[in-house]
Amino acid sequence: AAVPLEVVVTGDESSCKKLGARLFSITPMEVDVSMMEDTLRELANITAGQVKRAMSIDAALGLPRIVLGSEPWRNSMGGQELIVLRADCDDINLEVQVATAS
């Protein structure tokens, strides 16, 4: 049976603006909220696709969603965190978490 996974990408506003600027080839000042959200969704899709391929999961990917807030993400499925990656490059700080359902 397929194991449900949740892939979460988090970052502070400054990092999301900088990453969005690189994705859209504009300055960070030009990046609006929808561009930041699109950037995070794209990164989540890329990550989920790579995890799916690496784990040979034969299941459709769900649509990425945006959760606003300043609290750290917690595994909403009550399962186990499999992967936690923290990236800090050129003042862009992101965290990617992959978790299973319980």
MODELLER restraints for C-alpha pairs under 7 A, 6 or more apart:
rsr = mdl.restraints
at = mdl.atoms
rsr.add(forms.Gaussian(group=physical.xy_distance, feature=features.Distance(at['CA:2:A'], at['CA:57:A']), mean=6.83, stdev=0.5))
rsr.add(forms.Gaussian(group=physical.xy_distance, feature=features.Distance(at['CA:2:A'], at['CA:59:A']), mean=6.98, stdev=0.5))
rsr.add(forms.Gaussian(group=physical.xy_distance, feature=features.Distance(at['CA:3:A'], at['CA:100:A']), mean=6.87, stdev=0.5))
rsr.add(forms.Gaussian(group=physical.xy_distance, feature=features.Distance(at['CA:4:A'], at['CA:100:A']), mean=5.89, stdev=0.5))
rsr.add(forms.Gaussian(group=physical.xy_distance, feature=features.Distance(at['CA:4:A'], at['CA:101:A']), mean=5.73, stdev=0.5))
rsr.add(forms.Gaussian(group=physical.xy_distance, feature=features.Distance(at['CA:5:A'], at['CA:98:A']), mean=6.77, stdev=0.5))
rsr.add(forms.Gaussian(group=physical.xy_distance, feature=features.Distance(at['CA:5:A'], at['CA:99:A']), mean=5.63, stdev=0.5))
rsr.add(forms.Gaussian(group=physical.xy_distance, feature=features.Distance(at['CA:5:A'], at['CA:100:A']), mean=4.67, stdev=0.5))
rsr.add(forms.Gaussian(group=physical.xy_distance, feature=features.Distance(at['CA:5:A'], at['CA:101:A']), mean=6.43, stdev=0.5))
rsr.add(forms.Gaussian(group=physical.xy_distance, feature=features.Distance(at['CA:6:A'], at['CA:98:A']), mean=5.67, stdev=0.5))
rsr.add(forms.Gaussian(group=physical.xy_distance, feature=features.Distance(at['CA:6:A'], at['CA:99:A']), mean=5.32, stdev=0.5))
rsr.add(forms.Gaussian(group=physical.xy_distance, feature=features.Distance(at['CA:6:A'], at['CA:100:A']), mean=6.40, stdev=0.5))
rsr.add(forms.Gaussian(group=physical.xy_distance, feature=features.Distance(at['CA:7:A'], at['CA:44:A']), mean=6.53, stdev=0.5))
rsr.add(forms.Gaussian(group=physical.xy_distance, feature=features.Distance(at['CA:7:A'], at['CA:48:A']), mean=6.12, stdev=0.5))
rsr.add(forms.Gaussian(group=physical.xy_distance, feature=features.Distance(at['CA:7:A'], at['CA:97:A']), mean=5.71, stdev=0.5))
rsr.add(forms.Gaussian(group=physical.xy_distance, feature=features.Distance(at['CA:7:A'], at['CA:98:A']), mean=4.60, stdev=0.5))
rsr.add(forms.Gaussian(group=physical.xy_distance, feature=features.Distance(at['CA:7:A'], at['CA:99:A']), mean=6.71, stdev=0.5))
rsr.add(forms.Gaussian(group=physical.xy_distance, feature=features.Distance(at['CA:8:A'], at['CA:44:A']), mean=6.59, stdev=0.5))
rsr.add(forms.Gaussian(group=physical.xy_distance, feature=features.Distance(at['CA:8:A'], at['CA:96:A']), mean=5.61, stdev=0.5))
rsr.add(forms.Gaussian(group=physical.xy_distance, feature=features.Distance(at['CA:8:A'], at['CA:97:A']), mean=5.14, stdev=0.5))
rsr.add(forms.Gaussian(group=physical.xy_distance, feature=features.Distance(at['CA:8:A'], at['CA:98:A']), mean=6.50, stdev=0.5))
rsr.add(forms.Gaussian(group=physical.xy_distance, feature=features.Distance(at['CA:9:A'], at['CA:40:A']), mean=6.57, stdev=0.5))
rsr.add(forms.Gaussian(group=physical.xy_distance, feature=features.Distance(at['CA:9:A'], at['CA:44:A']), mean=5.97, stdev=0.5))
rsr.add(forms.Gaussian(group=physical.xy_distance, feature=features.Distance(at['CA:9:A'], at['CA:94:A']), mean=6.96, stdev=0.5))
rsr.add(forms.Gaussian(group=physical.xy_distance, feature=features.Distance(at['CA:9:A'], at['CA:95:A']), mean=5.69, stdev=0.5))
rsr.add(forms.Gaussian(group=physical.xy_distance, feature=features.Distance(at['CA:9:A'], at['CA:96:A']), mean=4.54, stdev=0.5))
rsr.add(forms.Gaussian(group=physical.xy_distance, feature=features.Distance(at['CA:9:A'], at['CA:97:A']), mean=6.58, stdev=0.5))
rsr.add(forms.Gaussian(group=physical.xy_distance, feature=features.Distance(at['CA:10:A'], at['CA:94:A']), mean=5.67, stdev=0.5))
rsr.add(forms.Gaussian(group=physical.xy_distance, feature=features.Distance(at['CA:10:A'], at['CA:95:A']), mean=5.22, stdev=0.5))
rsr.add(forms.Gaussian(group=physical.xy_distance, feature=features.Distance(at['CA:10:A'], at['CA:96:A']), mean=6.54, stdev=0.5))
rsr.add(forms.Gaussian(group=physical.xy_distance, feature=features.Distance(at['CA:11:A'], at['CA:93:A']), mean=6.03, stdev=0.5))
rsr.add(forms.Gaussian(group=physical.xy_distance, feature=features.Distance(at['CA:11:A'], at['CA:94:A']), mean=4.58, stdev=0.5))
rsr.add(forms.Gaussian(group=physical.xy_distance, feature=features.Distance(at['CA:11:A'], at['CA:95:A']), mean=6.42, stdev=0.5))
rsr.add(forms.Gaussian(group=physical.xy_distance, feature=features.Distance(at['CA:15:A'], at['CA:91:A']), mean=6.82, stdev=0.5))
rsr.add(forms.Gaussian(group=physical.xy_distance, feature=features.Distance(at['CA:15:A'], at['CA:92:A']), mean=4.40, stdev=0.5))
rsr.add(forms.Gaussian(group=physical.xy_distance, feature=features.Distance(at['CA:15:A'], at['CA:93:A']), mean=5.70, stdev=0.5))
rsr.add(forms.Gaussian(group=physical.xy_distance, feature=features.Distance(at['CA:16:A'], at['CA:36:A']), mean=5.55, stdev=0.5))
rsr.add(forms.Gaussian(group=physical.xy_distance, feature=features.Distance(at['CA:17:A'], at['CA:28:A']), mean=5.17, stdev=0.5))
rsr.add(forms.Gaussian(group=physical.xy_distance, feature=features.Distance(at['CA:17:A'], at['CA:31:A']), mean=5.80, stdev=0.5))
rsr.add(forms.Gaussian(group=physical.xy_distance, feature=features.Distance(at['CA:17:A'], at['CA:36:A']), mean=6.04, stdev=0.5))
rsr.add(forms.Gaussian(group=physical.xy_distance, feature=features.Distance(at['CA:18:A'], at['CA:28:A']), mean=5.23, stdev=0.5))
rsr.add(forms.Gaussian(group=physical.xy_distance, feature=features.Distance(at['CA:18:A'], at['CA:92:A']), mean=6.74, stdev=0.5))
rsr.add(forms.Gaussian(group=physical.xy_distance, feature=features.Distance(at['CA:19:A'], at['CA:92:A']), mean=6.94, stdev=0.5))
rsr.add(forms.Gaussian(group=physical.xy_distance, feature=features.Distance(at['CA:20:A'], at['CA:31:A']), mean=6.43, stdev=0.5))
rsr.add(forms.Gaussian(group=physical.xy_distance, feature=features.Distance(at['CA:20:A'], at['CA:35:A']), mean=6.27, stdev=0.5))
rsr.add(forms.Gaussian(group=physical.xy_distance, feature=features.Distance(at['CA:20:A'], at['CA:36:A']), mean=5.58, stdev=0.5))
rsr.add(forms.Gaussian(group=physical.xy_distance, feature=features.Distance(at['CA:20:A'], at['CA:39:A']), mean=5.54, stdev=0.5))
rsr.add(forms.Gaussian(group=physical.xy_distance, feature=features.Distance(at['CA:21:A'], at['CA:27:A']), mean=5.25, stdev=0.5))
rsr.add(forms.Gaussian(group=physical.xy_distance, feature=features.Distance(at['CA:21:A'], at['CA:28:A']), mean=4.97, stdev=0.5))
rsr.add(forms.Gaussian(group=physical.xy_distance, feature=features.Distance(at['CA:21:A'], at['CA:31:A']), mean=6.14, stdev=0.5))
rsr.add(forms.Gaussian(group=physical.xy_distance, feature=features.Distance(at['CA:37:A'], at['CA:66:A']), mean=6.78, stdev=0.5))
rsr.add(forms.Gaussian(group=physical.xy_distance, feature=features.Distance(at['CA:41:A'], at['CA:64:A']), mean=5.54, stdev=0.5))
rsr.add(forms.Gaussian(group=physical.xy_distance, feature=features.Distance(at['CA:44:A'], at['CA:64:A']), mean=6.78, stdev=0.5))
rsr.add(forms.Gaussian(group=physical.xy_distance, feature=features.Distance(at['CA:45:A'], at['CA:64:A']), mean=6.99, stdev=0.5))
rsr.add(forms.Gaussian(group=physical.xy_distance, feature=features.Distance(at['CA:75:A'], at['CA:99:A']), mean=6.69, stdev=0.5))
rsr.add(forms.Gaussian(group=physical.xy_distance, feature=features.Distance(at['CA:77:A'], at['CA:101:A']), mean=4.88, stdev=0.5))
rsr.add(forms.Gaussian(group=physical.xy_distance, feature=features.Distance(at['CA:77:A'], at['CA:102:A']), mean=6.52, stdev=0.5))
rsr.add(forms.Gaussian(group=physical.xy_distance, feature=features.Distance(at['CA:78:A'], at['CA:101:A']), mean=6.00, stdev=0.5))
rsr.add(forms.Gaussian(group=physical.xy_distance, feature=features.Distance(at['CA:78:A'], at['CA:102:A']), mean=5.41, stdev=0.5))
rsr.add(forms.Gaussian(group=physical.xy_distance, feature=features.Distance(at['CA:79:A'], at['CA:99:A']), mean=6.50, stdev=0.5))
rsr.add(forms.Gaussian(group=physical.xy_distance, feature=features.Distance(at['CA:79:A'], at['CA:100:A']), mean=5.04, stdev=0.5))
rsr.add(forms.Gaussian(group=physical.xy_distance, feature=features.Distance(at['CA:79:A'], at['CA:101:A']), mean=4.31, stdev=0.5))
rsr.add(forms.Gaussian(group=physical.xy_distance, feature=features.Distance(at['CA:79:A'], at['CA:102:A']), mean=3.87, stdev=0.5))
rsr.add(forms.Gaussian(group=physical.xy_distance, feature=features.Distance(at['CA:80:A'], at['CA:99:A']), mean=5.49, stdev=0.5))
rsr.add(forms.Gaussian(group=physical.xy_distance, feature=features.Distance(at['CA:80:A'], at['CA:100:A']), mean=5.39, stdev=0.5))
rsr.add(forms.Gaussian(group=physical.xy_distance, feature=features.Distance(at['CA:80:A'], at['CA:101:A']), mean=6.99, stdev=0.5))
rsr.add(forms.Gaussian(group=physical.xy_distance, feature=features.Distance(at['CA:80:A'], at['CA:102:A']), mean=6.95, stdev=0.5))
rsr.add(forms.Gaussian(group=physical.xy_distance, feature=features.Distance(at['CA:81:A'], at['CA:98:A']), mean=5.95, stdev=0.5))
rsr.add(forms.Gaussian(group=physical.xy_distance, feature=features.Distance(at['CA:81:A'], at['CA:99:A']), mean=4.12, stdev=0.5))
rsr.add(forms.Gaussian(group=physical.xy_distance, feature=features.Distance(at['CA:81:A'], at['CA:100:A']), mean=6.46, stdev=0.5))
rsr.add(forms.Gaussian(group=physical.xy_distance, feature=features.Distance(at['CA:82:A'], at['CA:98:A']), mean=5.57, stdev=0.5))
rsr.add(forms.Gaussian(group=physical.xy_distance, feature=features.Distance(at['CA:82:A'], at['CA:99:A']), mean=5.24, stdev=0.5))
rsr.add(forms.Gaussian(group=physical.xy_distance, feature=features.Distance(at['CA:83:A'], at['CA:97:A']), mean=5.56, stdev=0.5))
rsr.add(forms.Gaussian(group=physical.xy_distance, feature=features.Distance(at['CA:83:A'], at['CA:98:A']), mean=5.07, stdev=0.5))
rsr.add(forms.Gaussian(group=physical.xy_distance, feature=features.Distance(at['CA:83:A'], at['CA:99:A']), mean=6.99, stdev=0.5))
rsr.add(forms.Gaussian(group=physical.xy_distance, feature=features.Distance(at['CA:84:A'], at['CA:96:A']), mean=5.74, stdev=0.5))
rsr.add(forms.Gaussian(group=physical.xy_distance, feature=features.Distance(at['CA:84:A'], at['CA:97:A']), mean=4.49, stdev=0.5))
rsr.add(forms.Gaussian(group=physical.xy_distance, feature=features.Distance(at['CA:84:A'], at['CA:98:A']), mean=6.57, stdev=0.5))
rsr.add(forms.Gaussian(group=physical.xy_distance, feature=features.Distance(at['CA:85:A'], at['CA:95:A']), mean=5.57, stdev=0.5))
rsr.add(forms.Gaussian(group=physical.xy_distance, feature=features.Distance(at['CA:85:A'], at['CA:96:A']), mean=5.08, stdev=0.5))
rsr.add(forms.Gaussian(group=physical.xy_distance, feature=features.Distance(at['CA:85:A'], at['CA:97:A']), mean=6.41, stdev=0.5))
rsr.add(forms.Gaussian(group=physical.xy_distance, feature=features.Distance(at['CA:86:A'], at['CA:94:A']), mean=5.87, stdev=0.5))
rsr.add(forms.Gaussian(group=physical.xy_distance, feature=features.Distance(at['CA:86:A'], at['CA:95:A']), mean=4.44, stdev=0.5))
rsr.add(forms.Gaussian(group=physical.xy_distance, feature=features.Distance(at['CA:86:A'], at['CA:96:A']), mean=6.49, stdev=0.5))
rsr.add(forms.Gaussian(group=physical.xy_distance, feature=features.Distance(at['CA:87:A'], at['CA:93:A']), mean=5.59, stdev=0.5))
rsr.add(forms.Gaussian(group=physical.xy_distance, feature=features.Distance(at['CA:87:A'], at['CA:94:A']), mean=5.24, stdev=0.5))
rsr.add(forms.Gaussian(group=physical.xy_distance, feature=features.Distance(at['CA:87:A'], at['CA:95:A']), mean=6.22, stdev=0.5))
rsr.add(forms.Gaussian(group=physical.xy_distance, feature=features.Distance(at['CA:88:A'], at['CA:94:A']), mean=6.67, stdev=0.5))
